[in-house]
Amino acid sequence: MASLTTFTDDALIALDTLAGHATGLVNPTLRLGVTGLSRAGKTVFITSLVHNLLHGGRLPLFEAQKSGRIARAYMEHQPDDTVPRFLYEDHVAALLRRRIWPDSTRAISEMRLTIEYESASGWGRMFSPGRLALDIVDYPGEWLLDLPLLAKDFTQFSREAHELSALPVRSDLSAEWRALAANVDPDAPADEVAARELAEAFANYLRACKDDSRALSTLPPGRFLMPGDLEGSPALTFSPLPDLPDTKSKPGSLRAVMERRYEAYKTHVVRPFFREHVAKLDRQIVLIDAMQAINSGPDAVQDLERALTEILACFRQGRTGFLTGLVARKIDRILIAATKADHIHHESHDRLQAIVRRLAARAAERASLSGAEVEALAMAAIRATREGTVKHGSDSLPVIIGTPLAGETIDGETFDGETETAIFPGDLPASPDDLLASSNNQIRFVRFRPPKLEQTAEGVTLSLPHIRLDRAMQFLLGDRLA
């Protein structure tokens, strides 16, 4: 990661880390990053994790909860006054009262949850304060995909963007932008109208790639898809240019303007995001919507693999010693989780987990060499279905039962968002490589509404149901609550 930072960045990161360690001596803190690409379920994951901790959820594989060592968990004011707060209460209301999924992550947000616990060892009870502040940082994976840009100049960025856009799965979507770019002279005097048209066409191409029908994942620059308060600014009014020579741009030319704005984007958008947020993380979970990629075919699966490899390469991974840890945080545990495991029968969960491992293999090997622990998991932070069987002739088929979202279709039937139904989703292939080689997937998924929460005989509403959320929590938090 050294190539992504300057000396000034490293100095500022060191100062922040020293200050954090000083505070942590009194109030131990763990900063957990939650990221993933669009609709992977980041907001749902955080909401369910917090809800289950606050309400003593069913977490049999989360050792501190299972053994009764957690005394209580409660929300506190977040430490960073300049970062928007994660709107936990709003998201819970959407899930429980209206049975709708909360809005997707559009920008960075944060919340602090404090866990009071009893250490499992006598030594720990003697020296540990028995309290852990869990700072959860939620940010779009699309922004993370921008970090490799820090090591690329405008010429390299342009070359790679054009090569990617010419792939068969993208060529029709990028045709308008590539035609515009082919008809401009990079060395001609800069024209603001031409620059804006190119930037808009490029952004339209990226948005089309993100559509459900393609479900592509490698789409930098990320702020072109989620501009926020930068919409319309010069920092977002640039575009890759084709066939650039490895020479300096002419002053005042279109290439010079595009290059300057690209560098401004890196300096004022990407670099501060890395320094102020990513470099401060201790643990990381990367959520992926493998189901949508599988639905869209092998091109989407391959693109998800490419994006996942680039995302994991952006983290400062590894273990830190006592002295090195004083000036530089490193992420020592990374969990890669395929969400929406409730959309398939549990008989296919091992296959989904194998698919995640296959997609993350290259990146996980690199992380492991640095000393970081990497795990893959198939999970559902909120379980929207239950399982059953139906008779089909003389056979019994395993099905999932739930309420599909309004407008979802399968086998010509369109669902109204109110009717519960049983669906046989099919089986995932036995070998993950089959997904990369064949477009004849015999499986189709639909999206479901959040579940109605069960109540006890006393009328107490239970915590949000899940699949393997407890395993995720044990991997990410368990050792810090031991």
C-alpha positions in Angstrom: 0.0 0.0 0.0 3.0 2.3 0.2 2.4 3.5 -3.4 -1.0 4.8 -2.4 0.2 7.2 0.2 2.6 10.1 0.4 5.0 11.0 3.2 2.5 13.6 4.5 -0.3 10.9 4.5 1.8 8.5 6.5 2.7 11.3 9.0 -0.9 12.2 9.5 -1.9 8.6 9.8 0.8 8.1 12.5 -0.4 11.0 14.5 -4.0 9.8 14.4 -2.9 6.3 15.4 -0.9 7.6 18.4 -3.8 9.7 19.6 -6.1 6.7 19.2 -3.8 4.4 21.2 -3.7 7.0 24.0 -7.5 7.1 24.2 -7.6 3.3 23.9 -5.6 2.7 27.1 -8.6 4.1 29.0 -11.4 3.1 26.7 -10.4 0.1 24.4 -11.8 0.6 20.9 -12.2 -1.6 17.9 -13.0 0.1 14.5 -14.9 -2.2 12.2 -15.2 -1.3 8.6 -18.3 -2.5 6.7 -18.2 -2.3 3.0 -19.5 -4.0 -0.2 -20.8 -3.1 -3.6 -24.4 -1.9 -4.2 -27.2 -3.9 -2.6 -24.8 -6.3 -0.9 -26.6 -5.5 2.4 -24.2 -3.2 4.4 -27.0 -1.3 6.1 -28.9 -4.5 6.9 -25.8 -6.1 8.3 -25.0 -3.3 10.7 -28.7 -2.9 11.8 -29.0 -6.6 12.5 -25.7 -6.8 14.4 -26.6 -3.9 16.6 -30.2 -5.1 17.1 -29.1 -8.6 18.1 -26.5 -7.2 20.6 -28.9 -4.7 22.1 -31.7 -7.2 22.5 -29.8 -10.4 23.4 -30.4 -12.1 20.1 -30.0 -15.8 19.4 -26.3 -16.0 18.7 -25.2 -19.6 19.7 -21.8 -19.3 17.9 -20.9 -15.9 19.4 -19.1 -17.2 22.4 -19.3 -14.2 24.6 -23.1 -14.0 24.2 -23.5 -17.8 24.5 -21.6 -18.0 27.7 -23.5 -15.1 29.3 -20.4 -12.9 29.7 -21.9 -9.9 28.0 -23.6 -7.8 30.7 -25.1 -5.2 28.3 -24.6 -3.4 25.1 -25.7 0.2 24.5 -25.3 3.0 21.9 -23.2 6.0 22.6 -22.5 9.3 20.8 -20.0 8.6 18.0 -16.5 10.1 18.4 -16.3 11.8 15.0 -18.4 14.9 14.9 -17.8 15.5 11.2 -19.0 12.1 10.0 -22.8 11.5 9.6 -24.3 9.1 12.2 -25.5 5.7 11.0 -29.3 6.0 11.3 -29.9 2.8 13.2 -33.3 3.8 14.6 -34.7 4.7 11.1 -33.5 1.5 9.6 -35.0 -0.6 12.4 -38.3 1.2 11.9 -38.3 0.5 8.2 -37.6 -3.2 8.8 -40.0 -3.9 11.7 -42.9 -1.5 11.2 -43.1 -1.2 7.4 -41.3 -4.4 6.4 -39.2 -2.7 3.8 -35.5 -2.9 3.3 -33.7 0.4 4.4 -32.1 2.7 1.9 -28.7 1.7 0.5 -25.5 3.3 1.7 -24.9 6.5 -0.3 -22.1 8.0 1.8 -19.9 7.2 4.8 -21.6 7.0 8.2 -20.6 5.8 11.7 -21.9 4.7 15.0 -20.5 3.6 18.4 -21.8 0.6 20.4 -20.3 -0.1 23.8 -20.2 -3.7 25.0 -19.7 -4.4 28.7 -18.5 -7.9 29.4 -16.7 -10.2 31.8 -13.4 -11.7 30.6 -13.2 -15.4 30.2 -9.9 -15.6 32.1 -8.9 -14.5 35.6 -6.0 -12.6 34.1 -8.3 -10.8 31.8 -10.7 -9.9 34.6 -7.8 -8.5 36.6 -6.4 -6.2 33.9 -9.2 -5.6 31.4 -11.7 -2.8 32.0 -14.4 -5.2 30.7 -15.6 -2.7 28.2 -15.1 -2.4 24.4 -16.2 0.5 22.3 -17.2 -0.8 18.9 -17.0 1.9 16.2 -18.8 0.7 13.1 -17.8 2.6 9.9 -20.2 2.1 7.0 -19.0 3.2 3.5 -19.7 2.3 -0.1 -17.5 -0.3 -1.8 -17.6 1.8 -4.9 -15.5 4.4 -3.1 -13.0 1.7 -2.1 -12.5 0.8 -5.8 -11.1 4.3 -6.3 -8.1 3.7 -4.1 -6.0 1.9 -6.8 -6.3 5.2 -8.8 -3.8 6.7 -6.4 -1.1 4.6 -7.9 -2.1 5.4 -11.6 -1.5 8.5 -13.7 -4.2 9.7 -16.1 -2.6 7.9 -19.1 -2.7 4.5 -17.3 -6.2 5.2 -16.0 -7.4 6.0 -19.5 -5.8 3.0 -21.1 -7.3 0.6 -18.5 -10.7 2.2 -18.6 -10.9 1.8 -22.4 -9.7 -1.8 -22.4 -12.4 -2.6 -19.8 -15.1 -0.8 -21.8 -14.4 -2.8 -24.9 -15.1 -6.2 -23.2 -18.1 -8.0 -24.8 -20.2 -7.6 -21.7 -19.6 -3.8 -21.7 -19.1 -2.8 -25.3 -22.8 -2.0 -26.2 -23.1 0.0 -22.9 -20.0 2.1 -23.6 -20.6 2.6 -27.3 -21.9 6.2 -27.1 -19.1 7.3 -24.8 -16.4 5.6 -26.8 -17.7 7.2 -30.0 -17.6 10.6 -28.4 -14.1 10.0 -27.1 -12.9 8.8 -30.5 -14.0 12.0 -32.2 -12.1 14.5 -29.9 -8.6 15.6 -30.3 -6.8 15.4 -26.9 -4.3 18.0 -28.0 -6.9 20.5 -29.2 -7.7 23.5 -26.9 -9.9 22.6 -24.0 -13.6 22.9 -24.6 -15.8 22.9 -21.5 -18.9 21.7 -23.4 -16.9 18.8 -24.8 -15.5 17.9 -21.4 -19.0 17.9 -19.8 -20.5 15.8 -22.6 -17.7 13.2 -22.3 -18.0 13.1 -18.5 -21.8 12.6 -18.7 -21.5 9.9 -21.3 -18.9 8.1 -19.2 -21.0 8.3 -16.1 -24.1 7.0 -18.0 -22.0 4.0 -19.2 -20.9 3.3 -15.6 -24.5 3.5 -14.4 -25.7 1.1 -17.1 -23.1 -1.4 -16.1 -24.5 -1.4 -12.6 -28.0 -2.2 -13.7 -29.5 -5.6 -12.6 -29.3 -7.0 -16.1 -25.5 -6.7 -16.1 -24.7 -6.5 -12.4 -21.1 -5.5 -13.1 -18.9 -4.5 -10.1 -15.6 -2.8 -11.3 -16.8 0.7 -11.9 -14.3 3.4 -10.8 -14.4 6.3 -10.3 -16.9 5.6 -7.6 -18.1 9.2 -7.1 -19.4 9.2 -10.6 -22.1 6.8 -9.4 -22.5 8.5 -5.9 -21.5 12.1 -6.4 -23.1 13.5 -3.2 -22.2 17.2 -2.7 -19.6 16.9 -5.5 -22.2 16.7 -8.3 -21.5 19.1 -11.1 -18.0 20.0 -9.7 -14.9 20.1 -12.0 -13.5 17.2 -9.9 -16.2 15.0 -11.4 -16.1 16.5 -14.9 -13.5 14.4 -16.5 -13.3 11.3 -18.7 -10.7 8.8 -19.8 -9.3 9.6 -23.3 -8.3 6.9 -25.9 -4.9 6.2 -27.4 -2.9 8.6 -25.3 0.9 8.5 -25.9 3.3 8.3 -23.0 4.2 12.0 -23.3 3.3 15.1 -21.4 0.1 16.9 -22.2 0.1 20.2 -24.0 -0.7 23.2 -21.8 -4.3 24.3 -22.2 -5.3 21.2 -24.2 -8.3 19.0 -23.5 -6.0 16.3 -22.2 -4.3 18.7 -19.8 -7.7 19.7 -18.4 -8.9 16.1 -18.0 -5.6 15.2 -16.4 -5.7 18.1 -13.9 -9.2 17.2 -12.9 -8.4 13.5 -12.5 -5.5 14.5 -10.2 -7.8 16.8 -8.3 -10.2 13.9 -7.8 -7.4 11.8 -6.4 -6.1 14.6 -4.2 -9.3 16.1 -2.8 -11.6 13.0 -2.8 -9.8 9.7 -2.8 -6.7 10.4 -0.7 -8.6 12.0 2.2 -11.1 9.1 2.2 -8.2 6.6 2.6 -6.3 8.6 5.2 -9.3 9.6 7.4 -11.3 6.4 7.3 -9.8 3.3 5.7 -6.3 3.7 7.3 -7.9 3.8 10.8 -9.7 0.4 10.6 -8.8 -2.6 12.7 -11.2 -5.2 11.2 -13.1 -5.4 8.0 -16.1 -7.2 6.5 -16.6 -7.1 2.7 -20.2 -8.0 1.7 -20.9 -9.3 -1.8 -24.2 -10.0 -3.6 -23.0 -13.2 -5.3 -26.7 -14.1 -6.1 -27.2 -11.1 -8.4 -23.9 -11.8 -10.2 -24.9 -15.5 -10.7 -28.3 -14.4 -12.0 -26.6 -12.2 -14.6 -24.2 -14.9 -15.9 -20.4 -15.6 -16.0 -19.3 -12.2 -17.1 -20.8 -10.6 -14.0 -19.3 -13.3 -11.8 -15.8 -12.7 -13.4 -16.2 -8.9 -12.9 -17.2 -9.5 -9.3 -14.0 -11.5 -8.8 -12.0 -8.6 -10.4 -13.6 -6.1 -8.1 -13.1 -8.2 -5.0 -9.4 -8.6 -5.8 -9.0 -4.9 -6.2 -10.9 -4.1 -3.0 -8.9 -6.4 -0.8 -5.7 -5.0 -2.3 -6.6 -1.6 -0.9 -6.4 -2.5 2.8 -3.5 -2.2 5.1 -3.4 -5.8 6.0 -1.4 -7.8 8.5 -0.5 -8.0 12.2 1.3 -5.2 14.0 3.8 -5.5 16.8 3.6 -3.3 19.9 5.9 -0.5 18.5 4.8 -0.6 14.9 1.2 -0.6 16.1 1.7 2.7 17.8 2.1 4.6 14.5 0.2 2.5 11.9 -3.0 0.5 12.2 -3.4 -2.6 10.2 -6.4 -4.8 9.5 -5.7 -8.2 11.0 -9.0 -9.9 10.2 -11.0 -9.7 7.0 -14.3 -11.5 6.5 -15.7 -11.9 2.9 -19.4 -12.7 3.2 -21.9 -13.6 0.5 -25.2 -12.2 1.7 -28.8 -13.4 1.1 -28.1 -17.0 1.9 -31.7 -17.2 2.9 -32.6 -17.0 -0.9 -31.4 -20.6 -1.3 -32.0 -23.8 0.6 -29.4 -24.7 3.3 -28.3 -27.7 1.2 -26.7 -25.1 -1.2 -25.0 -23.0 1.5 -21.7 -24.9 1.4 -21.6 -24.4 -2.4 -22.2 -20.7 -2.0 -19.4 -20.5 0.6 -17.1 -22.3 -1.9 -18.0 -19.8 -4.6 -17.0 -16.9 -2.2 -13.7 -18.7 -1.5 -13.1 -19.1 -5.2 -13.8 -15.4 -6.0 -11.6 -14.2 -3.2 -8.8 -16.7 -3.6 -6.1 -14.4 -5.1 -6.8 -11.6 -2.7 -7.0 -13.9 0.3 -3.7 -15.4 -0.5 -2.0 -12.0 -0.6 -3.7 -11.0 2.7 -2.6 -14.3 4.4 1.0 -13.7 3.4 0.9 -10.3 5.2 -0.3 -12.0 8.4 -4.0 -11.1 8.2 -6.6 -13.8 8.8 -9.2 -14.1 6.0 -12.4 -16.0 6.2 -15.3 -16.6 3.7 -18.9 -17.1 4.8 -22.3 -17.5 3.3 -24.8 -15.6 5.5 -28.0 -13.6 5.8 -27.8 -10.8 8.3 -31.6 -10.9 8.3 -33.4 -14.1 7.4 -36.4 -13.3 5.2 -37.5 -16.8 4.4 -38.0 -20.2 6.1 -37.5 -23.7 4.6 -39.9 -26.4 3.6 -40.6 -29.2 1.1 -43.2 -29.7 -1.6 -44.2 -32.7 -3.5 -43.4 -32.8 -7.2 -44.7 -36.0 -8.6 -43.0 -38.7 -6.5 -40.2 -36.4 -5.5 -39.9 -34.0 -2.5 -38.3 -30.7 -3.5 -36.6 -28.4 -0.9 -38.1 -24.9 -1.1 -37.8 -21.6 0.6 -41.0 -19.8 1.8 -41.3 -16.0 2.0 -43.0 -12.9 0.6 -41.3 -11.8 -2.7 -41.0 -8.1 -3.2 -43.7 -6.5 -5.4 -42.7 -6.8 -9.1 -40.4 -9.8 -8.7 -41.1 -12.4 -11.3 -40.3 -16.1 -11.8 -41.6 -18.5 -14.4 -43.9 -15.8 -15.8 -45.5 -15.1 -12.4 -45.3 -11.5 -11.0 -45.6 -11.1 -7.3 -47.7 -8.4 -5.5 -45.5 -7.9 -2.4 -48.2 -9.3 -0.1 -48.6 -13.0 -0.9 -46.3 -15.6 0.7 -45.2 -18.3 -1.6 -42.9 -21.4 -1.8 -40.1 -21.2 -4.3 -37.7 -23.9 -5.5 -34.6 -21.8 -6.4 -32.6 -24.6 -7.9 -29.2 -25.8 -7.0 -25.9 -24.0 -7.2 -23.3 -25.8 -9.3 -21.0 -28.3 -7.4 -17.9 -26.6 -8.8 -17.5 -22.8 -8.5 -15.6 -22.8 -11.8 -18.8 -23.8 -13.6 -20.2 -20.3 -12.9 -17.2 -18.8 -14.7 -17.5 -21.1 -17.7 -21.2 -21.4 -18.4 -24.1 -19.1 -18.8 -26.6 -22.0 -18.4 -27.2 -21.5 -14.7 -30.2 -23.6 -13.6 -31.0 -21.2 -10.7 -32.9 -18.0 -10.4 -33.4 -15.8 -7.4 -36.1 -13.4 -6.3 -35.9 -10.8 -3.6 -38.1 -11.1 -0.5 -39.6 -8.6 2.0 -38.2 -8.5 5.5 -39.9 -11.1 7.8 -42.6 -10.5 10.4 -40.8 -10.8 13.8 -41.9 -13.6 16.1 -43.2 -13.0 19.6 -42.9 -15.0 22.8 -46.0 -16.1 24.7 -45.6 -13.0 26.8 -45.8 -10.8 23.8 -42.1 -9.9 23.7 -40.8 -9.3 20.1 -37.7 -11.4 19.4 -34.5 -10.1 17.8 -34.0 -10.1 14.1 -33.5 -13.7 12.7 -30.3 -14.4 10.7 -28.2 -17.1 9.2 -24.6 -17.2 10.5 -24.5 -13.6 11.8 -23.1 -15.1 15.0 -20.2 -16.8 13.1 -19.4 -13.4 11.5 -19.5 -11.7 15.0 -17.3 -14.4 16.5 -14.6 -14.0 13.8 -14.7 -10.2 13.9 -15.2 -9.5 17.6 -14.7 -12.7 19.6 -11.1 -12.4 20.5 -11.5 -8.9 21.8 -14.2 -10.1 24.2 -12.3 -13.1 25.4 
